[in-house]
Amino acid sequence: MTTLATPPGPSRLPGLLRRGIVPLLLSLAGGLLAGFAFNQVLDRAIAGRTEASAFALLARVGPDLEAVLASGGDTREAVSRLGRQLSLRTTLIARDGRVLGDSSVAPERLGSLENHANRPEILDAGRSGRGVRTRFSSTVGARLVYAAVRLRGGEVLRLAFPEKDLALWEAPYRNQTLALSLLAGLLVAALLVRASSRHAAELTRVHEAVAAAGRCERPANPGFVSEEAAVVFSALGDLADLSAERAADARRAAVVSRILFDEAPAGLLVTDPSLSLLDANPEALRLLGAGSGPFRPGEHILELVREAAMTGLLEAALEKGRSTGLLTLPVEKGGRTLEATAIRVAQGARPGQPAAVAILRETPSPRKA
C-alpha cells in the first residue's frame, strides 16, 4: 500500500481542514441519502414480499373455510383452528360485515365486535377480490398488516400480520445498510481530500467500484492504491456481498414458490390478459389429460384446454375478480368433470404478465338419468 508522509509542523493542518470539511459534509449527506434510498427500496421489497406471501397463504386456506361455510359447519371453531395453525390472527367476515369468527376473540365476544363492513381492506376485497391495509388494531392493541380475500360466497377471509414482527425481521438489514452507507460516505470523504491533490485517478476507480457494487458484484482488485482507497473498496465489497445475499434470498424464495406450485394437489394454470398460457403445474396437465411435455408457454389456453367454458371462466374472472364453474372433458381426455375456479391476480397486467390463475379440482361426474 502507498502511504504519503506529511511534513511535520502545524502549518498544513488548517489547509487540510479547509479542503476536507466540504467533501466530508457532502459525503456524509450523500451517505445518509443513500441509506434513506436503500431503506425505501427495502420497505417496498418487504411490503411486496409480505403481500405476495399473504395472498398465497389465503389462496391455500380459503377453500377449507369455503367448505365449512357450504356445509353449515361451525365457522368460529374453523377460524380459531386456522389461526392456531398459522400463528396469525384470522378473521372471517360475512357479506353484511358481521364477524363470523376471529382467532383472537373468544366465541362468546364475537357478537360485541363492531361491524367490519367499512374496514378498508374489507371494502377492497369486496370490490376487487383482495385488499391490503396497515393500521392500529384496538382489539389486539398493536399495528397490524391486514390482507383479505373474498371467498366464493361473498364472505371475506382476513389474515393479520403484526407490524412489529416485520420490523424485527428487517431491522438488521436496515442498520447494516445505514452503517455501510455512512461508512462509505466517511471513507469517500477521506479519499476526496487525498485525490484533490495527489490521487485523482483513484476517484475513477472508486466510481467503477460503486457501479460494480450497484450490480451486486465485488469490485475488481484496484491494484496499487492508497490505504484509504483500499478501505473504501473493502466497504463497497461488503455492501456488494450484502446485496448479493439479498438477491440469493429472493432466488431461494422463488425456488420454494416453484416447488409449492409444482407439488400443489390442485391443478394450477396461469394466463396473461390475452389468455396466453404462462405456466401449468403437473397436476393441471394430469387432470386435463395432457400427458407429459405438451405445455408450451405463450400458447393460447384453448391449445391446452379445448373447452370454451375455460375461456369463459377466465374472462369472467378478469372482469369480476373471480369465477367458478364445471369443466367437462371429452372422453379422449379422460371424460372427467373438473371444478374450475378462476381468480384475477393483477389488474392492468400487460401481455406476458400473470393476470389470472385457474384452480382445477376433480369432482365426480354427474350421473346420467
N, C-alpha and C positions, 0 to 999 in steps of 0.2 A: 504494500500500500504506500501511496505517496503522502508524505506529510511535509508541510512547508513551515519552516521555523519563522517566528515573528521576532523582529529585532527587539531587544529589551528596551524598556522605558515606557512611561505612561502616555507619551505623546500620540500614539496611534489609537488608543482606546476611544477617545471622543469621536474620531473619524469612523472607526469601526461601528460604534453605536449609531452614528448618524446614517451610515449606509445600511445597517441591518434592521433598524426599527421598523421602517416601512415594509420591507419584504416579510419581516416577522409577523406584523399585524395582518398584512394581506394574506399570508399563508395560513395563519390561524383562522381568519374569516373564511378562507376557502375550505379549510378542513372542516369547520363547523357546517358550512353549506353542503359539503359533500356528505357529511354524516347525516344531515337532515334529509338530503335526497335519497341516500341509501335506506333510511328508516321509512320514508314514504313508499319506496319500492317494496320493502319488507312488509309493510302494512297491507299493501294491495295483494301481495303474494299470499300472505296468511289468510286474508279475507277470502280470496278466491279459492284457496285450498279448503278452508273451513266450509264454505258454501257448497263446493262440489262434493265433499265428503258427507255433508249433512243430507243433501238430496239423494245421493247414492244410498245412504242408510235408510232414508224414508221410503225410497222406491223398493227396498228389500223387505221392509217390515210392514208396509202398507197393506199388502194383500192379506196378511194374517188378521189384521183388525177388520178388514172388509168382510172376511169370512165370519168373524164373530158377530158383526152387525147384521149380516144376511141371515144368520141362524137364530138371531134374537138372544144371543148369549149375554153374559154379564160383562159389559164393557168396562166397568170400574176395575174388576179383577184383572181383565186382559191388559188394561193400560198400566196398572200397578206392576204386573209381572213383566211387561215390556220395559218399564222404567228400571226395574231391578236388573234385568238382563243387560241393558245398555249402559247402566250407571249414569243416566241422563234424565232430567225432568221431561216427562212425556205427558202430553195433554191431548184429549180428544174433544172437539167442539162440534156441536150439532149445527145444522144449517141455520137455525134461528139464533145461534150464539150461545146457547146453553152449554155448560161444561159437563160432558158425559163421563169424563174420567180424568184424573190428574194424579200422577205417581207421587207428587209431593204434598198432596192434600188427602186427609182421611176421608173415606167414602161418605161418612155422615156430615161432613162440612161442605160437600160439593154444592148443595143447594144454597149455601150462603155466599158463594162466589158470584161476583158481578158478571153480567153478560159480556161475552168476548166478541160480539159481532162487529164492533167498531175498532178492534185492535188492527193496526196497520198491516201486519203480516197475514192476519185472517182475511182482511179485505182483499189483499193482493192474491192470496191463494184462491179465494172465491172467484176473482175475475180472470186470472191467468193460469191458475193451476198450482202456483207456488209463490211464496213470499219470504223475505228475509228482513229482519229488523234487529237493532240493538237498543236496549233501554233498561231502566231500572225496574225490577220486579218487586212490588210491595208484598207479594205473597212469600217470597223466599228472602227478601231483603238484600239483593245483590243485583249487579248489572249482568244481563244475560243476552246472548245472541240467539234470537228465535229464528227457526227455519220451519216452514209449514208447507204442506201439500194438500190439495183437495183429493178426497177419496172418491170412489165410484158413485156412492150415493149422495154426494154433496157435502158430507161431513169433512172436517179439516183435522188432520193429524199434525201435531206440532212437537218439535224437539227443542230443548233449551240448553245451550252450551254456556257455562259460566265464563264471563269475560276474563276473570282473574286467572283462570287456568290457562287461557290462551296467552295472557300477558306473561305468565311464568314461563311458558314454553318459548316465547320469543325474546325474553329479557337477555339471556346470554348472547344471542346473536346481535341484539341492538347495542349492548355495551361494547362488544368486540368491534362492531362497525364504527361506533363513535370514537373509541380509543384509537383504532387504527387510522381513522381519518385525522384526528388531532395529531397523532404521531407523525403521519405523513406530512401534515402541514408544518410542524416544527422542523422536521428534517429538510423539507424543501426550502424553508427559510434559511437554514444554515448553508444549504448548498448555493442558494442565490447570492448570498454575501460573498462567498468564495468565487462563484462564477462571474460576478460583476468585474472582478479584477484579473483573475488568472485562469479560470477553468470554464469558459463559456461553452466549450464543446461538450462538457458533461451534461449541460442542461438539455441538449438534444437527445442524449442517451436516456435521460430521465423521462422525457416526453415519450420516447419509444417504449420505455418500460411501463409507463402508465397505460399506454394503448394496449400493450400485451396483457396487463392486469385486467383491463376492461374486457378482454376476451377470455378471461379466466385462465390465462397462461402465465406461468412463471417467467419473469423477464430473463432474456438471454444473459449469459455471463458478460458483464461490461468490460472485462479485461482490466487494464491498468487505470484505476481511478482513485480518488482520494477516499479517506476513511469515511467522511461524511456521506459521500455519494454511495459508498458500499452499504451503509446502514439504510439509506433510502431504498436501495434495490432490495435489501432484505425485507424491509417493511412491506414494499409492494408485492414481494413474493408471498409473504404471509397473507396479504389481502387477496391475492390471486388464488391461493390454496383454499381460503375460506369460501370464496365464490365458487370454486370448483367443487368443494364439498357440498354446498347447497345444490348445485346442479346435479351432483350424484344422488343426493336425497330425492330430488324431483324425478330422476330416472328410475330409482328404486320404487318410488310410489307408482310410477307408470307401469312398472313390471307387475307390482301387486294388483293394480287395477286390471291389467290384462289377464292375469291368472283368474281373478274373480269373474271376469267377463266370460272367459273360455270355459270355466268349470261351473257356471251357473246352471241350476237344474231346470230352468226355463229357457226357451228359445229366445234369442235377442237379435233383432235386426235394427241397424242404424242407417238412416237415409238423410239426404240433404233436402233443401226446399223443393227441388225438382223431382224428388223421389228416386234419385240415383242412389243405389245401394253402396254404402261406405264400409259396412262391416257386418259380419254374421258369425255367431258362435256355433260350435259343433252341434249343440242341441237343436238349434234352429234348423240346420241343414238336415239333421236326422228326422225331425218332425215333418219337414217338407218333402222328405223322400228324395233329397238332392244327392245323397251319397257323399263321397269324399272328393274334394278337389274341384267342384264346378264353380265355386264362388269367384267372381271377377269384380273387384272393386270398380265402381264407376258405371256398372250396367244398371239399367232401369229395374225397379223392383219386380216388374212383371216378367223379366227374364228368369227370375228365380221362383217367384210365386205367380203362377199363371192363373190368378183369380182376381177378377175386377173388384171383388169385395175387399181385398187387401188395400188396393189403392184408395178405395172409398174411405176406409178407416183412417188411413194416414192423412188424406186430405182433410177429413173432418177434424183430426187431432191438430193439424197445423192451423186450422181456423179457430177451433174452440178450446184447444189445450189438451183434450183427452177424448178418446172414443173407444168403445168396446163393442165386439160382435163375435159371431161364429164364422169360422172359415172351414168349408167342406172341401177336402182334397179329392181329386178324381181317383178312380180305382188304381190306375197305374202309378200313382203317388202314395199308395197305401190305403186310400179310401177312408181315412180317419177324419174326425171332426176336431178342430182346434178352437180353443177360446183365445181370441186375439184382443189385446189392449194396446192402443197406440197413444203415446204421450208426446206432446211437444216439449222439447228440451231447450229450445232457443228461439226467440223471436227476431226477425230481421237477419237470420243467417244467410250467408251467401252460398252460391253453388260450391260444392266441395266441403262445406262445413256442416257438422251434425245439426240437424233441425228437429228430428223426430226419432223415437225409439218404439219399435213394436215388440211386445212381450207375448210369446206364444206358449200355451199350455195345452196338453192333450186332454180332451174331455170325451166321455162316452158318446158314441154316435147315437142320434135319435133312433129309437126302434120303429120299424115300419109297422103300420097298422095291419 
